[in-house]
Amino acid sequence: MSLIDTLQRHISTFISTEADLPADEIDLHSPLGALGVGSLLGTRLIGNLEEHFAVRLRPTLLFEHPSIAELASAVAGIVAGDQQKESAHV
């Protein structure tokens, strides 16, 4: 499973649980707002991703990448970039 797939699954599960949506109703390409992700839930999602994937994220990522698919791709790029920085310092 790729990092993007892992992130999509993680974000989908988070939204399903926190927004009380059935998993089969979550479309990876739907706007996050249509899935019930407002500013409070969005802030919690960013915090969850930071903690789970050990990376710092800008809260504006939700607005810049407004679907699960887009957000997962953006976060994967940041995670991969951080891993490259860490390996360069070894």
C-alpha positions as CSV (number, residue, x, y, z in Angstrom):
1,M,0.0,0.0,0.0
2,S,1.4,3.4,-1.0
3,L,1.8,6.3,1.4
4,I,-1.0,8.1,-0.5
5,D,-3.3,5.1,-0.1
6,T,-2.4,4.9,3.6
7,L,-3.2,8.6,4.1
8,Q,-6.5,8.4,2.2
9,R,-7.6,5.5,4.4
10,H,-6.4,7.3,7.5
11,I,-8.3,10.5,6.6
12,S,-11.4,8.7,5.5
13,T,-11.5,6.7,8.8
14,F,-11.0,9.9,10.8
15,I,-13.8,11.7,9.0
16,S,-16.1,8.6,9.2
17,T,-15.6,8.4,12.9
18,E,-15.6,12.1,13.8
19,A,-18.4,13.2,11.5
20,D,-20.4,10.0,12.1
21,L,-20.6,9.2,8.4
22,P,-20.8,5.6,7.1
23,A,-17.5,4.7,5.4
24,D,-19.3,3.8,2.2
25,E,-20.6,7.4,1.9
26,I,-17.2,8.9,1.9
27,D,-16.0,9.9,-1.6
28,L,-12.3,10.7,-1.9
29,H,-13.0,13.5,-4.4
30,S,-15.9,15.2,-2.5
31,P,-15.2,18.5,-0.9
32,L,-14.2,18.1,2.7
33,G,-17.0,20.6,3.7
34,A,-19.6,18.3,2.1
35,L,-18.3,15.5,4.3
36,G,-18.9,17.6,7.4
37,V,-15.3,18.9,7.9
38,G,-15.6,22.5,9.2
39,S,-13.0,24.5,10.9
40,L,-13.1,22.7,14.2
41,L,-13.0,19.2,12.7
42,G,-10.4,20.4,10.2
43,T,-8.1,21.6,13.0
44,R,-8.5,18.2,14.7
45,L,-7.8,16.4,11.5
46,I,-4.6,18.4,10.9
47,G,-3.5,17.7,14.5
48,N,-4.2,14.0,14.1
49,L,-2.2,13.8,10.8
50,E,0.7,15.7,12.5
51,E,0.7,13.3,15.4
52,H,0.2,10.1,13.4
53,F,2.7,10.9,10.6
54,A,5.2,13.0,12.7
55,V,5.1,16.0,10.5
56,R,4.2,19.7,10.8
57,L,1.3,20.8,8.6
58,R,-0.1,24.2,7.8
59,P,-3.8,24.5,8.7
60,T,-4.4,26.1,5.3
61,L,-3.7,22.7,3.6
62,L,-7.4,21.9,4.0
63,F,-8.4,24.9,1.9
64,E,-5.6,24.5,-0.6
65,H,-6.4,20.7,-1.0
66,P,-10.1,20.5,-0.3
67,S,-10.7,16.8,-0.8
68,I,-9.4,13.6,0.8
69,A,-7.5,12.6,-2.4
70,E,-5.9,16.1,-2.8
71,L,-5.1,16.4,0.9
72,A,-3.6,12.9,1.1
73,S,-1.4,13.7,-1.9
74,A,-0.2,16.9,-0.4
75,V,0.6,15.4,3.0
76,A,2.4,12.5,1.3
77,G,4.7,15.0,-0.4
78,I,5.4,16.7,2.9
79,V,6.0,13.4,4.7
80,A,8.3,12.2,1.9
81,G,10.2,15.6,2.0
82,D,10.7,15.3,5.8
83,Q,12.0,11.8,5.5
84,Q,14.5,12.9,2.8
85,K,15.7,15.7,5.1
86,E,16.2,13.3,8.0
87,S,18.1,10.8,5.9
88,A,20.4,13.6,4.6
89,H,21.3,14.5,8.1
90,V,22.4,10.9,9.0
